[in-house]
Every structure is written in C-alpha cells, then in structure tokens.
Amino acid sequence: MKRRVWIAAVASLVAASGMAHADQVADIQKKGELVVGVLGTDEPLSFIDPKTRELAGYDVDLGKAVAAKLGVKPVFKQITLAARIPELQQGHIDLLAASLTHNKEREAQIDFSLTTFVAGQKVLVKAGSGIKDVADLAGKRVSTAKGSSMEVNIKNAVPTVTVVSFDTSPQALVAMQQGKVAAFVNEDQSLARALVQMGDQRKDYVMLPTSISSEPLALGIKKGEAGLKKVVDDTLRELEAGGKAESMYEHWFGQQSALKLPKRSFKFETDKID
C-alpha cells in the first residue's frame, strides 16, 4: 500500500514538473521579461550602437517584437557563437536571436522559428593574394568564428583547408588582415558590412564570387516549448503581414542601409528547410 502511494506521489511530481516545463510562456510573463541571447558582434544582425552604447540590429528588433507580443520587457544577453545552444538548453536565456543557422543537426538539440533571413556564406581575401575563387584555398589556412556553421561548410567546400577558429567574427577578420590566415569566412551581409566599415581600405580586399553555402537563419527556442514557439511564429507572421518584416530588411540590409543588398528573396512563412 505504501509503495503504491509512493509511486503515485512520484508520478504526480513528474507530471507537475512536466506541466511547469511546458508552460515557459507563463514563466516568462510571470517574471516580466524575455531574456534574448544575441552576439552583439555581428553588425547588422546585432551590435553595440556607438552612439547609444546599446545593442541594436535586425536580431535585436526581432527579439523586441517577440517581447512586445508577450507583453514583457526584452532583456538582451551577449553570448558567444559556441555558447549559443548550451545557454538556451541550460535555461540561461529564453530565446536565441544570434545569427543562428537552422540545420538538420541542430534540430536534434533545439527548436526553430520560421526562417527570418537567408544568408550566403562567402570568403574574403586580400586583393593581392592570388586567390581568385574558393577552390584556390586548397591547402591554405582560413579563419572563421568558433561554433559557426562556417567551420563545417568551408571544410565541405575545400576539404584540405585548415580552419582556424576564433571566439568572434571580428577576431577572425583581423587574423586575415594580419596575414595569419589566407582567408576569412563569414555570411555575405556581414562581409559587406565589414567592407563598408573599411572605407578607403576596402580596395585592398576581395569577396570571392562563389558562395560556400546558403543558410536559413531563425530564432532558437528550447526543445519542446511548443507554446513559446507558437508565440514566436505568430509574431513573425504578423510582422510579415503588416509589412514590418520588409521594412526591417530594408533598414538593416536593403536600399536604406549602407549595405545596399538586393531586394529580399524570402518571407517569414516557413520553418521547413531542405
């Protein structure tokens, strides 16, 4: 009899803990804030605005929109690329808005929102390097950010490269500029921003013509949190339907920005990837 009572009590505790875990939306609303993990080093996705000294960017705006939908305050926490998924899994943040590529491997670890951006991954080299395209990197050292999909994709594109990883993309860029590596790999919009920031020195660098990958970016949600995923996806669909998604793209990437990237080729409409 006592054993049956004990088993029932344990079952009740497990059920209760499961219910609490499943109701992350209620937990977020109770504490009154949404903790959003961002990089803060990847302009224009997320960066420290030199004028305001506050975090700004496309990913930051997405985080603010989700917080507004939940009726809570957005709190942004800077994290490294390598720490993104562990920070989310361990509950240190509620939402990832950190230049996050959605791929099949990561689906086993976390859940993803609708696609929020589609980025090409490209390579930047010095103009006088003699490197004309990606295939010329064979046997050479290239830099990129630790924990990024670029580490895998450049090896897939050129198996004989040696990948040298750094904690942040700016550090990886400096390594190429200082001649420690032959090339720097990053998303095309980030490379375009880096060239703009170089000013007159941009003539000394070349972005290779071939993309090593096309990557869907999305917001990251803790595995199994269906309620929060619904709120996030509903927010994104509302941004799309109201025209805000288009205006955000134009502001940070399009003709209103310094990057002048081509017209947006995607919409906030699916969380499916190839």
Phi and psi restraints in degrees (value plus and minus 20) as a CYANA .aco file:
   2 LYS   PHI     -82.0   -42.0
   2 LYS   PSI     -58.1   -18.1
   3 ARG   PHI     -82.3   -42.3
   3 ARG   PSI     -61.4   -21.4
   4 ARG   PHI     -85.0   -45.0
   4 ARG   PSI     -59.9   -19.9
   5 VAL   PHI     -83.2   -43.2
   5 VAL   PSI     -61.9   -21.9
   6 TRP   PHI     -84.6   -44.6
   6 TRP   PSI     -63.8   -23.8
   7 ILE   PHI     -82.3   -42.3
   7 ILE   PSI     -61.2   -21.2
   8 ALA   PHI     -83.7   -43.7
   8 ALA   PSI     -59.3   -19.3
   9 ALA   PHI     -85.1   -45.1
   9 ALA   PSI     -63.4   -23.4
  10 VAL   PHI     -82.8   -42.8
  10 VAL   PSI     -63.1   -23.1
  11 ALA   PHI     -80.6   -40.6
  11 ALA   PSI     -60.0   -20.0
  12 SER   PHI     -84.1   -44.1
  12 SER   PSI     -61.6   -21.6
  13 LEU   PHI     -84.6   -44.6
  13 LEU   PSI     -62.4   -22.4
  14 VAL   PHI     -81.9   -41.9
  14 VAL   PSI     -64.7   -24.7
  15 ALA   PHI     -82.5   -42.5
  15 ALA   PSI     -63.0   -23.0
  16 ALA   PHI     -83.7   -43.7
  16 ALA   PSI     -63.3   -23.3
  17 SER   PHI     -85.5   -45.5
  17 SER   PSI     -56.6   -16.6
  18 GLY   PHI     -83.3   -43.3
  18 GLY   PSI     -60.4   -20.4
  19 MET   PHI     -84.7   -44.7
  19 MET   PSI     -61.7   -21.7
  20 ALA   PHI     -83.9   -43.9
  20 ALA   PSI     -63.1   -23.1
  21 HIS   PHI     -83.1   -43.1
  21 HIS   PSI     -58.2   -18.2
  22 ALA   PHI     -93.7   -53.7
  22 ALA   PSI     -34.6     5.4
  23 ASP   PHI    -127.7   -87.7
  23 ASP   PSI      34.9    74.9
  24 GLN   PHI     -85.0   -45.0
  24 GLN   PSI     -51.8   -11.8
  25 VAL   PHI     -79.1   -39.1
  25 VAL   PSI     -65.5   -25.5
  26 ALA   PHI     -82.8   -42.8
  26 ALA   PSI     -59.7   -19.7
  27 ASP   PHI     -83.0   -43.0
  27 ASP   PSI     -62.9   -22.9
  28 ILE   PHI     -83.9   -43.9
  28 ILE   PSI     -64.3   -24.3
  29 GLN   PHI     -87.9   -47.9
  29 GLN   PSI     -52.4   -12.4
  30 LYS   PHI     -87.2   -47.2
  30 LYS   PSI     -62.1   -22.1
  31 LYS   PHI    -100.2   -60.2
  31 LYS   PSI     -34.5     5.5
  32 GLY   PHI      58.7    98.7
  32 GLY   PSI      -4.0    36.0
  33 GLU   PHI    -172.7  -132.7
  33 GLU   PSI     129.0   169.0
  34 LEU   PHI    -130.1   -90.1
  34 LEU   PSI      96.1   136.1
  35 VAL   PHI    -108.4   -68.4
  35 VAL   PSI      96.1   136.1
  36 VAL   PHI    -131.8   -91.8
  36 VAL   PSI     104.6   144.6
  37 GLY   PHI    -105.4   -65.4
  37 GLY   PSI     104.5   144.5
  38 VAL   PHI    -151.3  -111.3
  38 VAL   PSI     142.2   182.2
  39 LEU   PHI     -99.6   -59.6
  39 LEU   PSI     -68.6   -28.6
  40 GLY   PHI      57.8    97.8
  40 GLY   PSI     -15.7    24.3
  41 THR   PHI    -149.6  -109.6
  41 THR   PSI      -4.4    35.6
  42 ASP   PHI    -150.7  -110.7
  42 ASP   PSI      47.1    87.1
  43 GLU   PHI     -83.6   -43.6
  43 GLU   PSI     114.8   154.8
  44 PRO   PHI    -118.5   -78.5
  44 PRO   PSI      -5.6    34.4
  45 LEU   PHI     -93.4   -53.4
  45 LEU   PSI     -69.5   -29.5
  46 SER   PHI    -177.5  -137.5
  46 SER   PSI     111.9   151.9
  47 PHE   PHI    -181.5  -141.5
  47 PHE   PSI     145.2   185.2
  48 ILE   PHI    -106.8   -66.8
  48 ILE   PSI      96.4   136.4
  49 ASP   PHI     -86.9   -46.9
  49 ASP   PSI     101.0   141.0
  50 PRO   PHI     -84.7   -44.7
  50 PRO   PSI     -42.9    -2.9
  51 LYS   PHI    -101.1   -61.1
  51 LYS   PSI     -64.7   -24.7
  52 THR   PHI    -116.2   -76.2
  52 THR   PSI     -37.1     2.9
  53 ARG   PHI      41.9    81.9
  53 ARG   PSI       3.8    43.8
  54 GLU   PHI    -136.3   -96.3
  54 GLU   PSI     139.4   179.4
  55 LEU   PHI     -88.4   -48.4
  55 LEU   PSI     118.0   158.0
  56 ALA   PHI    -164.7  -124.7
  56 ALA   PSI     148.7   188.7
  57 GLY   PHI     109.9   149.9
  57 GLY   PSI     156.2   196.2
  58 TYR   PHI     -80.8   -40.8
  58 TYR   PSI     -69.6   -29.6
  59 ASP   PHI     -83.0   -43.0
  59 ASP   PSI     -56.7   -16.7
  60 VAL   PHI     -84.5   -44.5
  60 VAL   PSI     -62.1   -22.1
  61 ASP   PHI     -83.5   -43.5
  61 ASP   PSI     -57.5   -17.5
  62 LEU   PHI     -84.4   -44.4
  62 LEU   PSI     -62.8   -22.8
  63 GLY   PHI     -81.1   -41.1
  63 GLY   PSI     -61.1   -21.1
  64 LYS   PHI     -83.8   -43.8
  64 LYS   PSI     -58.6   -18.6
  65 ALA   PHI     -85.2   -45.2
  65 ALA   PSI     -61.3   -21.3
  66 VAL   PHI     -86.1   -46.1
  66 VAL   PSI     -61.6   -21.6
  67 ALA   PHI     -81.4   -41.4
  67 ALA   PSI     -60.9   -20.9
  68 ALA   PHI     -83.7   -43.7
  68 ALA   PSI     -60.0   -20.0
  69 LYS   PHI     -81.4   -41.4
  69 LYS   PSI     -57.0   -17.0
  70 LEU   PHI    -100.9   -60.9
  70 LEU   PSI     -33.6     6.4
  71 GLY   PHI      55.4    95.4
  71 GLY   PSI      11.2    51.2
  72 VAL   PHI    -148.9  -108.9
  72 VAL   PSI     152.3   192.3
  73 LYS   PHI    -103.1   -63.1
  73 LYS   PSI     114.2   154.2
  74 PRO   PHI    -101.2   -61.2
  74 PRO   PSI     111.5   151.5
  75 VAL   PHI    -142.2  -102.2
  75 VAL   PSI     100.9   140.9
  76 PHE   PHI    -121.6   -81.6
  76 PHE   PSI     113.8   153.8
  77 LYS   PHI    -141.5  -101.5
  77 LYS   PSI     101.3   141.3
  78 GLN   PHI     -95.6   -55.6
  78 GLN   PSI     113.3   153.3
  79 ILE   PHI    -156.0  -116.0
  79 ILE   PSI     144.1   184.1
  80 THR   PHI    -108.3   -68.3
  80 THR   PSI     143.5   183.5
  81 LEU   PHI     -76.9   -36.9
  81 LEU   PSI     -66.8   -26.8
  82 ALA   PHI     -86.4   -46.4
  82 ALA   PSI     -46.0    -6.0
  83 ALA   PHI    -111.3   -71.3
  83 ALA   PSI     -22.2    17.8
  84 ARG   PHI     -76.3   -36.3
  84 ARG   PSI     -77.9   -37.9
  85 ILE   PHI     -89.1   -49.1
  85 ILE   PSI     -64.1   -24.1
  86 PRO   PHI     -77.9   -37.9
  86 PRO   PSI     -59.6   -19.6
  87 GLU   PHI     -81.2   -41.2
  87 GLU   PSI     -59.7   -19.7
  88 LEU   PHI     -90.9   -50.9
  88 LEU   PSI     -66.3   -26.3
  89 GLN   PHI     -82.4   -42.4
  89 GLN   PSI     -55.2   -15.2
  90 GLN   PHI    -105.3   -65.3
  90 GLN   PSI     -19.8    20.2
  91 GLY   PHI      59.0    99.0
  91 GLY   PSI      -4.6    35.4
  92 HIS   PHI     -96.6   -56.6
  92 HIS   PSI     -42.2    -2.2
  93 ILE   PHI    -154.7  -114.7
  93 ILE   PSI     139.4   179.4
  94 ASP   PHI    -115.1   -75.1
  94 ASP   PSI     -48.3    -8.3
  95 LEU   PHI    -168.8  -128.8
  95 LEU   PSI     119.8   159.8
  96 LEU   PHI    -120.9   -80.9
  96 LEU   PSI     102.7   142.7
  97 ALA   PHI    -150.4  -110.4
  97 ALA   PSI      50.3    90.3
  98 ALA   PHI    -158.7  -118.7
  98 ALA   PSI      38.8    78.8
  99 SER   PHI      29.6    69.6
  99 SER   PSI      24.9    64.9
 100 LEU   PHI    -112.8   -72.8
 100 LEU   PSI      96.0   136.0
 101 THR   PHI     -96.1   -56.1
 101 THR   PSI     112.0   152.0
 102 HIS   PHI    -111.0   -71.0
 102 HIS   PSI      94.4   134.4
 103 ASN   PHI    -156.3  -116.3
 103 ASN   PSI     148.9   188.9
 104 LYS   PHI     -83.5   -43.5
 104 LYS   PSI     -56.8   -16.8
 105 GLU   PHI     -82.6   -42.6
 105 GLU   PSI     -61.7   -21.7
 106 ARG   PHI     -94.9   -54.9
 106 ARG   PSI     -39.5     0.5
 107 GLU   PHI     -83.1   -43.1
 107 GLU   PSI     -42.0    -2.0
 108 ALA   PHI     -95.9   -55.9
 108 ALA   PSI     -35.7     4.3
 109 GLN   PHI    -125.0   -85.0
 109 GLN   PSI     -60.6   -20.6
 110 ILE   PHI    -162.3  -122.3
 110 ILE   PSI     149.8   189.8
 111 ASP   PHI    -120.2   -80.2
 111 ASP   PSI     138.7   178.7
 112 PHE   PHI    -145.6  -105.6
 112 PHE   PSI     130.0   170.0
 113 SER   PHI     -98.7   -58.7
 113 SER   PSI    -196.6  -156.6
 114 LEU   PHI     -76.6   -36.6
 114 LEU   PSI     132.3   172.3
 115 THR   PHI     -81.1   -41.1
 115 THR   PSI     111.7   151.7
 116 THR   PHI    -129.0   -89.0
 116 THR   PSI     -32.6     7.4
 117 PHE   PHI    -184.6  -144.6
 117 PHE   PSI     131.3   171.3
 118 VAL   PHI    -143.0  -103.0
 118 VAL   PSI      96.1   136.1
 119 ALA   PHI    -133.5   -93.5
 119 ALA   PSI     121.7   161.7
 120 GLY   PHI    -112.1   -72.1
 120 GLY   PSI     126.0   166.0
 121 GLN   PHI    -124.6   -84.6
 121 GLN   PSI     107.5   147.5
 122 LYS   PHI    -152.6  -112.6
 122 LYS   PSI     159.3   199.3
 123 VAL   PHI    -144.6  -104.6
 123 VAL   PSI     115.2   155.2
 124 LEU   PHI    -131.6   -91.6
 124 LEU   PSI     113.7   153.7
 125 VAL   PHI    -155.0  -115.0
 125 VAL   PSI     147.6   187.6
 126 LYS   PHI     -93.1   -53.1
 126 LYS   PSI     124.0   164.0
 127 ALA   PHI     -80.1   -40.1
 127 ALA   PSI     -53.1   -13.1
 128 GLY   PHI    -115.4   -75.4
 128 GLY   PSI      -2.2    37.8
 129 SER   PHI     -97.2   -57.2
 129 SER   PSI     -39.4     0.6
 130 GLY   PHI      64.0   104.0
 130 GLY   PSI     -21.6    18.4
 131 ILE   PHI    -106.7   -66.7
 131 ILE   PSI      96.3   136.3
 132 LYS   PHI    -120.2   -80.2
 132 LYS   PSI     -48.3    -8.3
 133 ASP   PHI    -176.7  -136.7
 133 ASP   PSI     158.3   198.3
 134 VAL   PHI     -77.9   -37.9
 134 VAL   PSI     -58.8   -18.8
 135 ALA   PHI     -80.5   -40.5
 135 ALA   PSI     -45.4    -5.4
 136 ASP   PHI     -93.4   -53.4
 136 ASP   PSI     -24.8    15.2
 137 LEU   PHI    -101.8   -61.8
 137 LEU   PSI     -23.5    16.5
 138 ALA   PHI     -72.1   -32.1
 138 ALA   PSI     106.5   146.5
 139 GLY   PHI      59.3    99.3
 139 GLY   PSI     -17.6    22.4
 140 LYS   PHI    -123.2   -83.2
 140 LYS   PSI     147.2   187.2
 141 ARG   PHI    -114.0   -74.0
 141 ARG   PSI     112.8   152.8
 142 VAL   PHI    -149.7  -109.7
 142 VAL   PSI     130.1   170.1
 143 SER   PHI    -131.3   -91.3
 143 SER   PSI     131.2   171.2
 144 THR   PHI    -181.3  -141.3
 144 THR   PSI    -197.7  -157.7
 145 ALA   PHI    -106.5   -66.5
 145 ALA   PSI     117.4   157.4
 146 LYS   PHI     -84.4   -44.4
 146 LYS   PSI     114.2   154.2
 147 GLY   PHI      64.4   104.4
 147 GLY   PSI     -15.8    24.2
 148 SER   PHI    -112.7   -72.7
 148 SER   PSI     141.3   181.3
 149 SER   PHI     -90.6   -50.6
 149 SER   PSI     -36.4     3.6
 150 MET   PHI     -82.6   -42.6
 150 MET   PSI     -51.5   -11.5
 151 GLU   PHI     -76.9   -36.9
 151 GLU   PSI     -64.1   -24.1
 152 VAL   PHI     -97.6   -57.6
 152 VAL   PSI     -63.5   -23.5
 153 ASN   PHI     -87.7   -47.7
 153 ASN   PSI     -55.6   -15.6
 154 ILE   PHI     -91.0   -51.0
 154 ILE   PSI     -53.1   -13.1
 155 LYS   PHI     -88.9   -48.9
 155 LYS   PSI     -55.6   -15.6
 156 ASN   PHI     -85.5   -45.5
 156 ASN   PSI     -58.2   -18.2
 157 ALA   PHI     -94.1   -54.1
 157 ALA   PSI     -59.7   -19.7
 158 VAL   PHI    -157.3  -117.3
 158 VAL   PSI      69.6   109.6
 159 PRO   PHI     -78.0   -38.0
 159 PRO   PSI     -43.4    -3.4
 160 THR   PHI    -112.6   -72.6
 160 THR   PSI     -16.2    23.8
 161 VAL   PHI     -92.6   -52.6
 161 VAL   PSI     135.1   175.1
 162 THR   PHI    -124.9   -84.9
 162 THR   PSI      98.5   138.5
 163 VAL   PHI    -110.7   -70.7
 163 VAL   PSI     104.9   144.9
 164 VAL   PHI    -130.1   -90.1
 164 VAL   PSI      94.8   134.8
 165 SER   PHI    -121.3   -81.3
 165 SER   PSI     122.7   162.7
 166 PHE   PHI    -144.5  -104.5
 166 PHE   PSI     139.8   179.8
 167 ASP   PHI     -83.1   -43.1
 167 ASP   PSI     -53.5   -13.5
 168 THR   PHI    -152.5  -112.5
 168 THR   PSI     138.7   178.7
 169 SER   PHI     -84.0   -44.0
 169 SER   PSI     -62.2   -22.2
 170 PRO   PHI     -76.9   -36.9
 170 PRO   PSI     -57.7   -17.7
 171 GLN   PHI     -84.8   -44.8
 171 GLN   PSI     -59.6   -19.6
 172 ALA   PHI     -86.7   -46.7
 172 ALA   PSI     -56.6   -16.6
 173 LEU   PHI     -84.3   -44.3
 173 LEU   PSI     -65.5   -25.5
 174 VAL   PHI     -80.3   -40.3
 174 VAL   PSI     -57.4   -17.4
 175 ALA   PHI     -79.5   -39.5
 175 ALA   PSI     -60.2   -20.2
 176 MET   PHI     -89.4   -49.4
 176 MET   PSI     -62.7   -22.7
 177 GLN   PHI     -82.3   -42.3
 177 GLN   PSI     -53.2   -13.2
 178 GLN   PHI    -105.5   -65.5
 178 GLN   PSI     -20.2    19.8
 179 GLY   PHI      60.7   100.7
 179 GLY   PSI      -7.5    32.5
 180 LYS   PHI     -95.3   -55.3
 180 LYS   PSI     -44.2    -4.2
 181 VAL   PHI    -157.0  -117.0
 181 VAL   PSI     144.0   184.0
 182 ALA   PHI    -105.3   -65.3
 182 ALA   PSI     -41.7    -1.7
 183 ALA   PHI    -174.5  -134.5
 183 ALA   PSI     138.7   178.7
 184 PHE   PHI    -144.9  -104.9
 184 PHE   PSI     109.9   149.9
 185 VAL   PHI    -129.3   -89.3
 185 VAL   PSI     111.1   151.1
 186 ASN   PHI    -180.2  -140.2
 186 ASN   PSI     156.8   196.8
 187 GLU   PHI     -90.2   -50.2
 187 GLU   PSI     127.5   167.5
 188 ASP   PHI     -80.5   -40.5
 188 ASP   PSI     -57.8   -17.8
 189 GLN   PHI     -88.8   -48.8
 189 GLN   PSI     -52.0   -12.0
 190 SER   PHI     -92.1   -52.1
 190 SER   PSI     -57.1   -17.1
 191 LEU   PHI     -86.0   -46.0
 191 LEU   PSI     -60.0   -20.0
 192 ALA   PHI     -81.6   -41.6
 192 ALA   PSI     -61.1   -21.1
 193 ARG   PHI     -83.9   -43.9
 193 ARG   PSI     -63.3   -23.3
 194 ALA   PHI     -80.2   -40.2
 194 ALA   PSI     -60.7   -20.7
 195 LEU   PHI     -85.4   -45.4
 195 LEU   PSI     -60.1   -20.1
 196 VAL   PHI     -80.4   -40.4
 196 VAL   PSI     -63.0   -23.0
 197 GLN   PHI     -89.7   -49.7
 197 GLN   PSI     -41.3    -1.3
 198 MET   PHI     -92.3   -52.3
 198 MET   PSI     -38.9     1.1
 199 GLY   PHI      42.8    82.8
 199 GLY   PSI    -148.0  -108.0
 200 ASP   PHI     -85.2   -45.2
 200 ASP   PSI     -41.9    -1.9
 201 GLN   PHI     -98.0   -58.0
 201 GLN   PSI     -27.3    12.7
 202 ARG   PHI     -82.4   -42.4
 202 ARG   PSI     -44.2    -4.2
 203 LYS   PHI     -85.0   -45.0
 203 LYS   PSI     -36.3     3.7
 204 ASP   PHI    -105.4   -65.4
 204 ASP   PSI     -19.6    20.4
 205 TYR   PHI    -152.5  -112.5
 205 TYR   PSI     132.5   172.5
 206 VAL   PHI    -154.2  -114.2
 206 VAL   PSI     114.5   154.5
 207 MET   PHI    -110.8   -70.8
 207 MET   PSI     101.3   141.3
 208 LEU   PHI     -84.0   -44.0
 208 LEU   PSI     126.6   166.6
 209 PRO   PHI     -89.3   -49.3
 209 PRO   PSI     -49.2    -9.2
 210 THR   PHI    -110.0   -70.0
 210 THR   PSI     111.0   151.0
 211 SER   PHI     -99.7   -59.7
 211 SER   PSI     120.2   160.2
 212 ILE   PHI    -107.0   -67.0
 212 ILE   PSI     -36.5     3.5
 213 SER   PHI    -189.4  -149.4
 213 SER   PSI     136.0   176.0
 214 SER   PHI    -134.2   -94.2
 214 SER   PSI     102.7   142.7
 215 GLU   PHI    -140.0  -100.0
 215 GLU   PSI     103.9   143.9
 216 PRO   PHI     -99.0   -59.0
 216 PRO   PSI     107.8   147.8
 217 LEU   PHI    -119.6   -79.6
 217 LEU   PSI     130.6   170.6
 218 ALA   PHI    -174.4  -134.4
 218 ALA   PSI     151.4   191.4
 219 LEU   PHI    -105.9   -65.9
 219 LEU   PSI     123.3   163.3
 220 GLY   PHI    -120.9   -80.9
 220 GLY   PSI     117.4   157.4
 221 ILE   PHI    -149.0  -109.0
 221 ILE   PSI     123.5   163.5
 222 LYS   PHI     -78.5   -38.5
 222 LYS   PSI     121.0   161.0
 223 LYS   PHI     -76.4   -36.4
 223 LYS   PSI     109.9   149.9
 224 GLY   PHI      66.1   106.1
 224 GLY   PSI     -20.2    19.8
 225 GLU   PHI    -107.7   -67.7
 225 GLU   PSI      54.5    94.5
 226 ALA   PHI     -83.5   -43.5
 226 ALA   PSI     -55.9   -15.9
 227 GLY   PHI     -84.0   -44.0
 227 GLY   PSI     -65.1   -25.1
 228 LEU   PHI     -89.2   -49.2
 228 LEU   PSI     -58.2   -18.2
 229 LYS   PHI     -79.8   -39.8
 229 LYS   PSI     -60.0   -20.0
 230 LYS   PHI     -83.0   -43.0
 230 LYS   PSI     -63.1   -23.1
 231 VAL   PHI     -81.8   -41.8
 231 VAL   PSI     -65.0   -25.0
 232 VAL   PHI     -83.1   -43.1
 232 VAL   PSI     -68.1   -28.1
 233 ASP   PHI     -85.6   -45.6
 233 ASP   PSI     -58.6   -18.6
 234 ASP   PHI     -82.4   -42.4
 234 ASP   PSI     -59.4   -19.4
 235 THR   PHI     -81.5   -41.5
 235 THR   PSI     -65.6   -25.6
 236 LEU   PHI     -85.0   -45.0
 236 LEU   PSI     -60.3   -20.3
 237 ARG   PHI     -84.2   -44.2
 237 ARG   PSI     -57.5   -17.5
 238 GLU   PHI     -87.1   -47.1
 238 GLU   PSI     -58.5   -18.5
 239 LEU   PHI     -82.4   -42.4
 239 LEU   PSI     -59.5   -19.5
 240 GLU   PHI     -87.6   -47.6
 240 GLU   PSI     -69.5   -29.5
 241 ALA   PHI     -83.9   -43.9
 241 ALA   PSI     -53.4   -13.4
 242 GLY   PHI    -108.3   -68.3
 242 GLY   PSI     -20.4    19.6
 243 GLY   PHI      66.2   106.2
 243 GLY   PSI     -23.3    16.7
 244 LYS   PHI     -89.4   -49.4
 244 LYS   PSI     -54.7   -14.7
 245 ALA   PHI     -81.1   -41.1
 245 ALA   PSI     -61.5   -21.5
 246 GLU   PHI     -85.0   -45.0
 246 GLU   PSI     -64.8   -24.8
 247 SER   PHI     -87.5   -47.5
 247 SER   PSI     -53.8   -13.8
 248 MET   PHI     -84.4   -44.4
 248 MET   PSI     -63.7   -23.7
 249 TYR   PHI     -81.1   -41.1
 249 TYR   PSI     -67.0   -27.0
 250 GLU   PHI     -82.4   -42.4
 250 GLU   PSI     -58.9   -18.9
 251 HIS   PHI     -85.6   -45.6
 251 HIS   PSI     -63.4   -23.4
 252 TRP   PHI    -114.1   -74.1
 252 TRP   PSI     -46.7    -6.7
 253 PHE   PHI    -146.9  -106.9
 253 PHE   PSI     -51.3   -11.3
 254 GLY   PHI    -106.5   -66.5
 254 GLY   PSI    -168.0  -128.0
 255 GLN   PHI     -90.3   -50.3
 255 GLN   PSI     -37.2     2.8
 256 GLN   PHI    -103.8   -63.8
 256 GLN   PSI     -28.0    12.0
 257 SER   PHI    -124.1   -84.1
 257 SER   PSI     152.0   192.0
 258 ALA   PHI     -92.5   -52.5
 258 ALA   PSI     -40.4    -0.4
 259 LEU   PHI     -95.0   -55.0
 259 LEU   PSI     -55.4   -15.4
 260 LYS   PHI      35.2    75.2
 260 LYS   PSI      23.1    63.1
 261 LEU   PHI     -91.1   -51.1
 261 LEU   PSI     139.2   179.2
 262 PRO   PHI     -81.3   -41.3
 262 PRO   PSI     146.6   186.6
 263 LYS   PHI     -75.2   -35.2
 263 LYS   PSI     126.1   166.1
 264 ARG   PHI     -76.8   -36.8
 264 ARG   PSI     112.5   152.5
 265 SER   PHI    -127.3   -87.3
 265 SER   PSI     -11.1    28.9
 266 PHE   PHI    -158.0  -118.0
 266 PHE   PSI     147.6   187.6
 267 LYS   PHI    -155.0  -115.0
 267 LYS   PSI     142.5   182.5
 268 PHE   PHI    -100.6   -60.6
 268 PHE   PSI      66.5   106.5
 269 GLU   PHI    -162.1  -122.1
 269 GLU   PSI     -35.8     4.2
 270 THR   PHI    -166.5  -126.5
 270 THR   PSI     131.3   171.3
 271 ASP   PHI    -131.4   -91.4
 271 ASP   PSI      -5.6    34.4
 272 LYS   PHI    -109.6   -69.6
 272 LYS   PSI     120.5   160.5
 273 ILE   PHI    -148.5  -108.5
 273 ILE   PSI     141.4   181.4
